Amino acid sequence: MKRLWILGLALVVVLAVGVVSCGEEEETTTTAAPTTATTQAQSTTTSSTAAPETTTTSVAKEPIVFKMASTFQETETGGLMAQHFIDLIHERTQGAVKIELYPGGTLGGPPEVLGLLESGAADIAPFGHPAAAASLPLLNFPMWAPGDQQAAIAYFNHMVFENPDTAPLIQAEAEAHNIKYLGFNAGGSNVFVSKVPFTKLADLKGKKCAVGGMVPAFQAIGLEPVESFPPDTYENLSRGIADCAQMGFSPTVQLKWYEVAKYYMFDGTYAAGNPWTVNLKSWAKLSPELQQVFLDVAKEMEAWSTELTLSEEQKALETLKAAGVTVGTLSAEDQKLWWDALFKACADSQYKLAKDGGFVEQMVTVLKAAAAFTKTTWEPPAQ
């Protein structure tokens, strides 16, 4: 949900509010006026009142229907997250909101999702925002974080919802594109993989590393970057075009890179992102109570997606163990070295984009806040 391999496999979380079910019926009661016998002046006749007559009118409420665009296949981790979100919304709204899932890029691939949301062709999506970096530059601060998976999600919440300096900027950027962010999902841990044994980054110095971006980061730690998108990396490793690679952990196992690269080292960074993103006009169709349900479910998905990601990674580790792959973790020093290089490469790239686009002040505010939260030193490049 946020990793170096943006166009690859792609990954990053509870209060239940009761609402009226879509199948529930409203009852309106009409009472007939009582008829009373006239009391005659000279008579002892007792007045009588007729029993009220009641009629019932049934009005079935139609559910609000949302289209969810997803670039994930239904069996992928991201696809499982999308379905769980839908299930929770249906349960918590008692059917008052129905979400129709369009998986696997049915409505459009990663570069098209922002347009789908902006136009209302899709009402909601787990949005792979790096694909829209040019349109949403302030949201595209470095999407990884050191520490652990919870720290990565906390990082996104801090930048987008909590920080008084960055939140208004990022949310205003979203509003200009007719969208709103509700919450974030876990993206998983990242690894270096190699065809030759290594225990530290220095062991890879001078090696050809398959990369899909952030070239300066790899150069900063002494690697020789070789352009390679994830579907091509297996072959590039097997043919010797690349000696090593770096990407999100679970996708490397799904792509079976371990068959040609038997040495794995976790690099200490974690991805988050894929924000639950809704079209503003669609959002306005929901009552305040239903809006709160969506916000609560998005928050609950943080923990659920983290548990799912950890579970999938444990299965991947078992696969590696069965295949005889060596798995380790970089030292704290190497983790810091790599994170600093990664952050600087991404931040410098975003700063250049802001300079060319004329919004340097806003970008510097965002990048300095990101650096402070992740305990990284960063200053704008010298003019």
C-alpha positions as CSV (number, residue, x, y, z in Angstrom):
1,M,0.0,0.0,0.0
2,K,2.8,1.9,-0.2
3,R,6.4,0.5,-1.0
4,L,9.0,1.2,-3.6
5,W,7.3,-0.9,-6.2
6,I,4.5,1.4,-6.9
7,L,3.2,-0.2,-10.1
8,G,3.9,-3.7,-8.9
9,L,2.1,-5.7,-6.4
10,A,1.0,-3.5,-4.8
11,L,-0.1,-3.6,-0.3
12,V,-1.6,0.5,5.3
13,V,-7.5,-0.1,10.3
14,V,-14.7,1.2,16.4
15,L,-17.6,2.4,17.2
16,A,-20.7,0.8,15.7
17,V,-23.5,3.2,14.9
18,G,-27.0,1.7,14.5
19,V,-29.0,2.9,11.5
20,V,-32.3,1.9,10.0
21,S,-32.2,-1.1,7.7
22,C,-32.9,-0.8,4.0
23,G,-35.5,-3.5,4.2
24,E,-37.2,-2.1,7.3
25,E,-40.6,-0.5,6.7
26,E,-42.0,2.8,8.0
27,E,-45.4,2.6,9.5
28,T,-47.8,5.6,9.2
29,T,-51.0,5.4,11.2
30,T,-54.3,7.1,10.2
31,T,-57.1,7.2,12.8
32,A,-60.7,7.7,11.8
33,A,-62.6,10.4,13.6
34,P,-64.8,8.8,16.4
35,T,-68.6,8.9,15.8
36,T,-70.6,9.9,18.9
37,A,-74.4,9.4,19.2
38,T,-76.3,12.6,19.8
39,T,-77.7,13.0,23.3
40,Q,-81.3,14.1,23.1
41,A,-82.4,16.8,25.6
42,Q,-85.4,14.8,26.9
43,S,-83.8,11.3,26.7
44,T,-81.6,9.1,28.9
45,T,-79.8,7.5,25.9
46,T,-76.0,6.9,26.6
47,S,-73.5,8.4,24.1
48,S,-71.4,5.9,22.3
49,T,-68.0,6.2,20.4
50,A,-67.0,4.0,17.5
51,A,-63.7,2.1,17.7
52,P,-60.8,3.9,15.8
53,E,-60.0,2.5,12.4
54,T,-56.2,2.1,11.7
55,T,-54.6,1.8,8.3
56,T,-50.9,1.0,7.6
57,T,-48.8,2.2,4.7
58,S,-45.5,0.4,3.9
59,V,-42.7,2.4,2.3
60,A,-39.5,0.3,1.6
61,K,-36.3,2.2,1.8
62,E,-33.9,1.7,-1.1
63,P,-30.2,1.3,0.0
64,I,-27.6,3.8,-1.0
65,V,-25.4,2.0,-3.6
66,F,-21.7,2.8,-3.9
67,K,-19.3,1.5,-6.5
68,M,-15.8,0.5,-5.2
69,A,-13.0,0.5,-7.6
70,S,-10.1,-1.8,-6.7
71,T,-6.9,-2.5,-8.5
72,F,-6.4,-5.7,-6.4
73,Q,-7.5,-9.1,-7.3
74,E,-10.0,-10.5,-4.8
75,T,-7.5,-13.1,-3.5
76,E,-4.7,-10.6,-2.9
77,T,-4.1,-9.1,0.5
78,G,-5.5,-5.8,-0.8
79,G,-8.5,-7.6,-2.2
80,L,-9.2,-9.2,1.1
81,M,-9.1,-5.8,2.8
82,A,-11.5,-4.4,0.3
83,Q,-14.0,-7.2,0.9
84,H,-13.7,-6.9,4.7
85,F,-14.4,-3.2,4.5
86,I,-17.5,-3.8,2.4
87,D,-18.7,-6.5,4.8
88,L,-18.3,-4.2,7.8
89,I,-20.2,-1.4,6.1
90,H,-23.1,-3.7,5.2
91,E,-23.2,-5.0,8.8
92,R,-22.9,-1.7,10.6
93,T,-25.4,0.1,8.4
94,Q,-27.8,-2.9,8.5
95,G,-28.0,-2.8,4.7
96,A,-28.7,0.9,4.4
97,V,-25.5,1.2,2.3
98,K,-24.6,-1.4,-0.4
99,I,-21.1,-1.4,-1.9
100,E,-20.5,-3.1,-5.2
101,L,-16.9,-4.2,-5.7
102,Y,-15.2,-3.9,-9.1
103,P,-11.8,-5.7,-8.4
104,G,-8.7,-6.3,-10.5
105,G,-8.8,-2.9,-12.2
106,T,-12.2,-3.6,-13.8
107,L,-13.0,0.1,-13.8
108,G,-9.4,1.3,-14.4
109,G,-5.8,0.6,-13.4
110,P,-3.8,2.5,-10.8
111,P,-3.2,5.7,-12.9
112,E,-7.0,5.9,-13.6
113,V,-8.4,5.5,-10.1
114,L,-8.1,9.2,-9.1
115,G,-10.0,10.2,-12.2
116,L,-12.7,7.6,-11.4
117,L,-13.1,9.0,-7.9
118,E,-12.9,12.6,-9.0
119,S,-15.6,12.2,-11.6
120,G,-17.9,10.0,-9.5
121,A,-17.5,7.0,-11.9
122,A,-16.4,5.3,-8.7
123,D,-17.8,6.3,-5.3
124,I,-15.0,4.8,-3.1
125,A,-11.7,3.1,-3.5
126,P,-8.7,1.8,-1.5
127,F,-6.6,4.3,-3.4
128,G,-3.1,3.5,-4.5
129,H,-2.1,7.2,-4.2
130,P,1.6,7.0,-5.5
131,A,0.2,6.5,-9.0
132,A,-1.3,10.0,-8.7
133,A,1.8,11.6,-7.3
134,A,1.8,14.4,-9.9
135,S,-1.8,15.4,-9.0
136,L,-1.6,14.9,-5.2
137,P,2.0,15.8,-4.5
138,L,1.4,16.8,-0.8
139,L,0.0,13.4,0.0
140,N,3.0,11.8,-1.6
141,F,5.5,12.4,1.2
142,P,7.8,9.4,1.7
143,M,5.3,6.5,2.1
144,W,7.4,4.2,4.2
145,A,8.4,4.5,7.9
146,P,10.9,2.9,10.2
147,G,9.9,1.1,13.3
148,D,7.0,-1.3,12.7
149,Q,3.7,-1.5,10.9
150,Q,1.8,0.4,13.6
151,A,4.3,3.2,13.3
152,A,3.8,3.4,9.5
153,I,0.0,3.8,9.9
154,A,0.4,6.3,12.8
155,Y,2.7,8.3,10.5
156,F,0.0,8.7,7.8
157,N,-2.6,9.6,10.4
158,H,-0.3,12.2,11.9
159,M,0.4,13.8,8.5
160,V,-3.1,13.7,7.1
161,F,-5.4,14.1,10.1
162,E,-3.6,15.2,13.2
163,N,-0.7,17.6,12.4
164,P,-2.1,21.2,12.5
165,D,0.3,22.3,9.8
166,T,0.1,19.5,7.3
167,A,-3.5,18.2,7.7
168,P,-5.2,21.3,6.3
169,L,-2.8,21.4,3.3
170,I,-3.2,17.7,2.4
171,Q,-7.0,17.8,2.9
172,A,-7.4,21.0,0.8
173,E,-5.5,19.3,-1.9
174,A,-7.9,16.3,-1.8
175,E,-10.9,18.6,-1.7
176,A,-9.7,20.3,-4.9
177,H,-9.9,16.9,-6.6
178,N,-13.4,16.2,-5.2
179,I,-12.3,13.5,-2.8
180,K,-12.0,12.8,0.9
181,Y,-9.7,10.4,2.8
182,L,-11.2,8.3,5.6
183,G,-8.3,6.2,6.8
184,F,-5.3,4.0,5.9
185,N,-4.2,0.4,5.5
186,A,-1.1,-1.6,6.4
187,G,1.3,-2.2,3.6
188,G,3.8,-4.6,5.1
189,S,7.5,-4.8,5.6
190,N,10.3,-4.4,2.9
191,V,13.3,-6.5,2.1
192,F,16.5,-6.7,0.2
193,V,17.0,-10.0,-1.7
194,S,20.2,-11.2,-3.2
195,K,21.7,-14.1,-5.2
196,V,24.8,-14.1,-3.0
197,P,25.1,-14.2,0.8
198,F,25.0,-10.9,2.6
199,T,24.4,-9.7,6.1
200,K,24.9,-6.0,5.7
201,L,24.5,-3.4,3.0
202,A,28.2,-3.1,2.5
203,D,28.2,-6.7,1.3
204,L,26.1,-5.5,-1.7
205,K,28.3,-2.5,-2.6
206,G,28.9,-2.4,-6.4
207,K,26.1,-5.0,-7.0
208,K,23.6,-4.5,-9.8
209,C,20.2,-3.9,-8.0
210,A,16.9,-4.2,-9.8
211,V,14.9,-1.0,-9.0
212,G,11.7,0.6,-10.2
213,G,12.5,4.1,-8.8
214,M,14.3,6.1,-6.2
215,V,17.6,5.6,-8.0
216,P,19.5,8.1,-5.9
217,A,18.7,6.1,-2.7
218,F,20.4,3.0,-4.1
219,Q,23.3,4.9,-5.4
220,A,23.8,6.5,-2.0
221,I,24.4,3.1,-0.4
222,G,26.8,2.0,-3.1
223,L,24.5,-0.1,-5.4
224,E,24.3,0.1,-9.2
225,P,20.6,0.6,-10.0
226,V,19.2,-1.4,-12.9
227,E,15.7,-0.5,-14.1
228,S,13.4,-3.5,-13.6
229,F,9.7,-3.6,-12.9
230,P,8.5,-6.4,-10.6
231,P,7.1,-8.8,-13.2
232,D,10.5,-8.7,-15.0
233,T,12.8,-9.0,-11.9
234,Y,12.6,-12.8,-11.6
235,E,14.1,-13.2,-15.1
236,N,16.6,-10.3,-14.6
237,L,17.9,-12.0,-11.5
238,S,18.0,-15.4,-13.1
239,R,19.9,-14.1,-16.2
240,G,22.4,-12.1,-14.2
241,I,21.1,-8.7,-15.3
242,A,20.6,-8.0,-11.6
243,D,22.4,-9.4,-8.6
244,C,19.9,-8.2,-6.0
245,A,16.6,-6.3,-5.6
246,Q,14.5,-4.5,-3.0
247,M,10.7,-4.5,-2.6
248,G,7.8,-5.3,-0.3
249,F,8.4,-8.7,1.4
250,S,5.1,-10.6,0.6
251,P,5.1,-9.6,-3.1
252,T,8.6,-11.0,-3.6
253,V,7.4,-14.4,-2.3
254,Q,4.3,-14.3,-4.4
255,L,6.5,-13.6,-7.5
256,K,8.8,-16.5,-6.4
257,W,12.0,-14.4,-6.5
258,Y,13.3,-16.7,-3.8
259,E,13.8,-19.4,-6.4
260,V,16.7,-17.3,-7.9
261,A,17.6,-15.2,-4.9
262,K,18.1,-17.3,-1.8
263,Y,19.1,-14.5,0.6
264,Y,16.6,-12.2,2.3
265,M,17.2,-9.3,4.7
266,F,14.4,-7.2,6.2
267,D,15.4,-3.5,5.8
268,G,13.5,-2.0,8.8
269,T,11.0,0.0,6.7
270,Y,7.2,-0.5,6.6
271,A,4.7,0.7,4.1
272,A,1.2,2.1,4.7
273,G,-1.3,3.9,2.5
274,N,-4.1,2.8,0.2
275,P,-6.4,5.3,1.9
276,W,-10.1,4.6,1.8
277,T,-11.0,7.5,-0.5
278,V,-14.5,8.7,-1.3
279,N,-16.0,11.0,-3.9
280,L,-17.3,14.2,-2.1
281,K,-20.7,14.1,-3.8
282,S,-21.1,10.5,-2.8
283,W,-20.1,11.3,0.8
284,A,-22.8,14.0,0.9
285,K,-25.4,11.4,0.1
286,L,-24.8,9.8,3.5
287,S,-26.4,11.0,6.7
288,P,-24.1,12.2,9.5
289,E,-24.8,8.8,11.2
290,L,-23.8,6.8,8.1
291,Q,-20.7,9.0,7.6
292,Q,-19.6,8.2,11.1
293,V,-20.0,4.5,10.4
294,F,-17.7,4.8,7.4
295,L,-15.1,6.7,9.6
296,D,-15.3,4.1,12.3
297,V,-14.9,1.2,9.9
298,A,-11.9,2.9,8.2
299,K,-10.4,3.2,11.7
300,E,-11.1,-0.4,12.5
301,M,-9.4,-1.4,9.2
302,E,-6.1,-0.1,10.5
303,A,-5.9,-2.9,13.1
304,W,-7.5,-5.5,10.8
305,S,-5.2,-4.8,7.9
306,T,-2.2,-5.0,10.2
307,E,-3.2,-8.4,11.5
308,L,-3.9,-9.6,8.0
309,T,-0.6,-8.3,6.7
310,L,1.3,-10.0,9.6
311,S,-0.5,-13.2,9.0
312,E,0.3,-13.2,5.3
313,E,4.0,-12.4,6.1
314,Q,4.1,-15.4,8.5
315,K,2.9,-17.7,5.7
316,A,5.5,-16.2,3.4
317,L,8.2,-16.9,5.9
318,E,7.1,-20.5,6.1
319,T,7.3,-20.8,2.3
320,L,10.9,-19.4,2.4
321,K,11.9,-21.8,5.2
322,A,10.6,-24.8,3.2
323,A,12.6,-23.5,0.2
324,G,15.8,-23.3,2.2
325,V,16.0,-19.5,2.0
326,T,18.2,-17.6,4.4
327,V,16.2,-14.8,6.1
328,G,17.6,-12.1,8.4
329,T,17.3,-8.4,9.4
330,L,19.7,-5.6,8.8
331,S,21.4,-4.1,11.8
332,A,20.0,-0.9,13.4
333,E,22.9,1.0,11.8
334,D,22.2,-0.3,8.3
335,Q,18.4,0.4,8.8
336,K,19.2,4.0,9.6
337,L,21.6,4.3,6.7
338,W,19.0,3.0,4.3
339,W,16.1,5.0,5.7
340,D,18.0,8.2,5.5
341,A,19.0,7.6,1.9
342,L,15.4,6.6,1.0
343,F,13.8,9.6,2.7
344,K,16.2,12.0,1.1
345,A,15.7,10.6,-2.4
346,C,12.0,10.8,-2.1
347,A,11.9,14.2,-0.4
348,D,14.3,15.7,-2.9
349,S,12.2,14.5,-5.8
350,Q,9.0,15.9,-4.3
351,Y,10.8,19.2,-3.5
352,K,11.8,19.5,-7.2
353,L,8.2,18.8,-8.2
354,A,7.0,21.6,-5.9
355,K,9.6,24.0,-7.1
356,D,8.6,23.4,-10.7
357,G,4.9,23.8,-9.7
358,G,5.3,26.8,-7.5
359,F,4.2,25.4,-4.2
360,V,7.5,25.1,-2.4
361,E,6.3,26.5,0.9
362,Q,3.6,23.9,1.3
363,M,5.8,21.1,0.3
364,V,8.6,22.1,2.7
365,T,6.0,22.2,5.5
366,V,4.9,18.7,4.7
367,L,8.4,17.2,4.2
368,K,9.8,18.8,7.4
369,A,6.9,17.4,9.4
370,A,7.5,13.9,7.8
371,A,11.2,14.1,8.7
372,A,10.4,15.1,12.3
373,F,7.9,12.3,12.8
374,T,10.3,9.7,11.4
375,K,13.3,11.2,13.3
376,T,15.1,12.0,10.0
377,T,17.2,15.0,9.2
378,W,16.2,16.7,6.0
379,E,16.6,20.2,4.6
380,P,15.6,21.6,1.2
381,P,18.3,21.3,-1.4
382,A,20.7,24.2,-1.7
383,Q,19.6,26.7,-4.3
